[in-house]
Amino acid sequence: MDEHTKEKLTDVVKVQSKDVEDQVTGMILDLLEQKGFTFANFESVVARVKSQYQNNATI
């Protein structure tokens, strides 16, 4: 991760509660199950989402 990305991420403030995080997690798991994702698919999706987030400091 480059310095610019690190700077952007340090400015990110956690704005959602644990309850909201739990709800979103459940929704993601339901979607992955509906689409028949395996653990390997999950790893790939997580890597892509993390990359998007790191590059833009937003989702």
N, C-alpha and C positions, 0 to 999 in steps of 0.2 A: 504494500500500500504506500503510495507516495505521500509526501508531506501535505500537499494541497487537500487530498482526500482526508487525511488525519485531522486537519484543521476543520474541515466541514463537519466531520463526525463529532468532534468535541463540542461543536455548537448545537448539536441535536439534543433536545430535551425530551425526556419521556413524558408524554402528555396523556397517556391512556392508563386506566386502572388495571389491576390484575384481572378483575372480572371481564373487562373488555378484551384483554389479551386471551383469556380462557375461551371466550366466545369466538374470537377470530380463529384460534387454534382449532376449535371444534369444527368450524366451517371449512377450514382448509383440509382437515382430515376427512370430513365427509366428501368433499369434492374429489380428493385423491382416490378414495374408495370407489366412488361412482365411476370414475374414469379408469379403474382397474390398474392403478399405479402399483408398481413393485417398489421395494426399498431402493433399488438402483435408480429407478425413475425419480424417486423422492430426492435422493442425493443430488441428482442433476438439476432438478428444479430449485432446490435450496441454493445450490451454487450460483445459479443464474439470478435468482432474486437477490442474493447477497451482493453479487457483482453490480447489479442495477442500482442497489441502494448505495453502495460505496462510491459509485461513479457520480451519482446525483444527490446523495444525502437525502433522498426522499423516495417514496414508493408511489 
